[in-house]
């Protein structure tokens, strides 16, 4: 595989686990390993019951204009113990060669429904059903980066491919009130509210799951974090912000013709929070909030509406993987030397 990659440009090579401590992955180094959804609980009529930490919120064509789906899920998110190093050859200016070096991590994501309601069963998302799979790369870019030090390359079996650019930041003692408000309601292309009776009624009406805020899913991230932190605190936090839409920069989503003609995925915005916790029920968390905007005209209308597809989760590092710096065994499904 490495020999094949070396045929292109400055070449590329895989960096094995044993050499990762000598590799500059920047903020991505904290991601290495395998992550799983954190088990949470809620109180229902005085009884403590388990509740999912991952939630999928999406509007799709059907019914009287659209169908609003809320699906609780569990997730496995794996960042490979093998990195990739690639070089991009640039111009020669005033006798200086401007080349770029990139390091990246392969990732694999699998999301499985844990919903057992009649609605989920009727929609084809019964408990145990795989509802999303994705593979790709997170890249760390240190030079000639246009102001973006991280990038995400992703592929989805539905027929989508994305390039998102972003930046990382670090904060100490951030508290738990840093999540932005996020709306699951549909809007017109110009950002105004859709006309007509019934728009968004399914979303702002009765909750499909009482413990989950389906209008502002980020509110659930905050309550989940507060439950885990308890009387402790987040000592430091690394934030990865990325988007497919950036002024004066490339990036975007590509779709196969069927998707492009029916329910077009136009933009993606995602934020990952890597949190180190002191005094809580977990010592390390990975939380994320992602919105993919889908555009489709409701039934009986020719006016397209932007419907946010939102996924959020609170995850912990799986215990069977060793800490960074130790030898990590090979992981099935990721490139190896």
N, C-alpha and C positions, 0 to 999 in steps of 0.2 A: 504493500500500500504506500509506504513512504517513497519508494522508487517511482511509483506512478505519479505521486504528487510533485516530485522534484522535476518533472518534465515541464511544469508550468512556471513561467516567470522566474522569480528568485527561489522557487521551490518551497516546499513545506515538509515538516517532519512531525512525528508524534513524540511527545515527551512522556516517558514512563513515570509511574508513581514514585519510584525511587529518586527521581530527579526533580520532583515538583517543588521541593523546598528551595531549590536554586533557580526556580522559574518565576518571573515577575508576572503574576496574574492579578496584581492589585487587589481591589475589593472582591473579585471573583474567587479568590483563594478560600474565602469563608464558606463558599457554597459547596465545595467538594464533598461528596458523600451522597447518601440516600436519605430522603425526607419523607415523612408520612404525616397524615392528618392527626392533629392532637385530639384525643377523646375529651369531650365536654359534657356537662350535665345541665339540665334545666329542671325547674320545679313545676309540676302540673298537678293541680288539685291536691297540693300538700305532699305529693310523692316526687322523689328525685328520679329523673329519667335521663338516659343518654340522649345527646343531640349532636348532629353533625357539625363539624367545623368548616366544611367546604360547602359552598352554595353556588348554584348555577341559575341565573335569572335571564330569561330570554323571551322576546315576543316573536312569534312566527305567523305567517299568513294562514288564515283559516277562520272558520266560524263567522261571526258578525264583524269582520274586518281583520281581527288578529286573535291569536290565542296566547295568553300569558302563562309561561311555564316557570315554576320554581322547583328546583330539583336539589335536594341535599345530596352530597357526595363525599366519598373518601378518595384519597389521591396518593399516588406514588410518584415522586419527582426525583430523578437520579441525575446527578452531575458527575460525569466520568472522572475516575482516578487517572485518566490519561488526558493530557492537554495536547493541543495542536499549536505549532509555531509556523507562521507563514510570513513571507516577505513580499512587499509590493515595490517594484522598481519605479522610481520617479525620474524627473529630468535632471540634467547637469546644468547648473547655473553658476557662472563665474568660476568654473573649474571644480565645483562641489557637487557630488552625487547626492541627491535627496531620495533616500529610500525609507520605506516604512516597515516597521516590524510589529507583528500582531501575535498575541497569545490568546487562546480560547479554550473553553470547556464544552464538550459535547453534553447535551442533556436529552433525557427521555421523560415524557410525561404521560401518565395514564390516569384517567378519572373514571370512577365507577359509581353508579347511582346506589344510594342506600335508602331510596324512597319506596315505601310499601303502601302508598295510598291508592285508592281506586283511580284517581286522576292520572297518576304516574303510570299505573299499569295499562290504562287505556291509551296513553300516549306513546307506549313502547319504551318507557324508562323505568321498568320495574327494578326492584332491589337486585343488585349483582350485574346489571347491564353496563357495559363499557359505553360511556357517552362522549368521551374525547380521548384522542391519542395524538401526540405531537413529538417530533424530534427536531433537533437543530443544534445551534452553537450560540453560546454567549462569548463575545469577544472583548478583550481589553486592549485599548489602543492608546499608546503613550505619546506618539510624535506625529506631527502633521495631521491632527485629528479633527480640525475644523471646530474645536470646542466641544466635541463629544468623545468621552473616553471609554464608553461602553457601547456595544451594539448587539443585537439579537437577530439571528437568522433562524427562521422557523418554517417547517413544512407540516401541513395538516392533510390527512388522507381524503378529506372532502374535495380537495382540489384548490387549496390556497397555499401561497408562499408569502412570507413577510420579511421585511427588513425594517427594524426599529433602531433608532439611534437615541442615545441619552447620556447622562452623566451621573456620577456617584457623589455622595456627600456623607460626612461623618458628624455625629452629634453625641455629646455626653449628657446624661440625665435628661432625656427628652420628655419625660412624663408619659402620659397615655392619651393625650388630647391632640394628636398631630394628624389624624385622619381627615382628609377633606370630605365635605358633603358630596354624595354621589347620587344622581337621580336615575331611576330606571324608566322614567316616563318618556314616551315618544315625543318628538318635536318635528316641525317642518324643517326643510333644508336651510331656511334662513334663521332657524333658532326659535321661531315663534311657536305658540301652542297650536295644535291642529284644530280646525273648525269642526263642528258637527257634534251631535249628542252621542255620548258614550265613549269618546276617546279617553283612554287612560283610566276608565272606571274600574277595570279589572285590577289595575296596579295599585290605585290609591284606595280601593275598597277593602273588603275583609281579607285579612292575612291568610294565606294558604297554610302557613305554619305560625302559630301564635308567638313563638319565641324569636322569629326571624323578621327583621324589618325589610320587607321586600321593596319598599320605595327607596330607601337609602341603605344598601347592603353594607357600606363601610361602617355603619353604626354597629353592626354585628361584630366586625373586626375589633372595634374599640371595646365592646363589652366582653368579648372573649379574652382580649389581652388583660383587661382589668381583673377578670376572674383568675387568670394564671399568675399575674404579678402579685395579687393580694396586698399584703402589707409591705412587700418588697419594692423593688424599683428596677427600671432599665438603666444599667450603668453606662452603656454605650450602644449606639445604633448606626448601622450603615444603610443608607437608602440608595436604591438603584431606580432612577426614573428613566423611562424610555417611551418613545412614541414613533409612529410611522409618519407623522406630519410635523415637520420642522421647517421654519422659514429658512430659505437659502440653503437647503440641504436635501440630499436624496433620501429615499425611504418610501415605503408604501406597501400595499398588499396587491398581489396578483391573483386572479380567480380564473378557473376554467369557464368556458362559454356558458354552460348551464347556470352556474352561480351568478355570473355577470348579468345574465338576462332576467333572473328571477329575484334572488335575494342577495344583493351585492354587498360584500364586506368591503367597506371603504377605508376605515382608519382603525388603528389600535393604539391605546394608551395603557401603560402598565407601570405599576410601582411595586417594588419588592423592598421589604423592611427586614433586615437581619438584626435581631435584637439579643443582646446579652443581658441576662436577668440575675439579680441578686435577691435572695429571700423569697422567691416565688416557687410554684410547684414545678416549673421547668426552668432550666438554666439558659437555654438557647432556643430562639424561635425564628422561623422564617414565615412572615406574613406577606400576602400579596393581594392586590386589587387590580383587575384588568377589565377594560371595556373595549369591545369591538363594536363599532357602529355598523348596523345592517340597514340597508335602504330598500324598502319595497312599498308599493301602493296597497293600501287596505282593499279588501274585497268591495267591489262596487265603486271604486274610486280610481282616478288616474293620477292623483296627486301623491307623489312619493313622500314617505315619512321615515325619519331616522329613528330606528328602534335600537336602544343599547343592549348588547349582549354582555352581561356582567358576570364575572367569576371572582370569588374571594375565598381565601383559605388561611388557616393558621396551622403551621406545621412544625414538627420537631425532627431533629436528626435521629435516624434509626440507630438503636444502640449497638447493633452487631457490627457496624463499621467503626474502625478505629479513628482516633483523632488525627488531624492533619500532622504530617511529619512521620507517622508510623507507616509501616508497609501495609498497603491496602490491597486486598486480593482482587483478581480480575473480575470485572462485572460483565455479565452476559449482555450482549446487544450493543456494546460500545467498542470502538476501535482499539485494538491492542497491537503492540509492536511484535 
